[in-house]
Amino acid sequence: MSETPTEAAPPGAIDYIAVEESPRFVELKRRQRSFVFPFAVAFLVWYFAFVLLSSFAPEFMAQPVWGAITVGLLLGLGQFVTTFAITMGYVSYANRKLDPIAEEIRHDLESREGSAA
């Protein structure tokens, strides 16, 4: 199977492939991935540690901490807390680091589209 070269956009149309390969868009993807990938890996490790502890260390998970509250219950609730914390952290990061670049790219595309019409 041979590869065909990417065709340029028709006159007056936006070349979205060129936009995707532009330095600002590449920077946007790099910043987004630099947040998402490490946190996704960390959360998956934390999640699988919880599952493995639940399966292979039931005595540890059943240790009471306070009254009927056990280590397993606290770790399970910690999964929810971690999910919300990562979500709030991502929203904050996106607002500060990603949205300004995305807005800049969007404004540039809208101005190109407006001038082409």
PyMOL commands that set and color helices and strands:
alter all, ss='L'
color gray80, all
select helices_A, chain A and resi 16-20+23-56+58-61+71-116
alter helices_A, ss='H'
color red, helices_A
select strands_A, chain A and resi 64-66+69-70
alter strands_A, ss='S'
color yellow, strands_A
deselect
rebuild
show_as cartoon
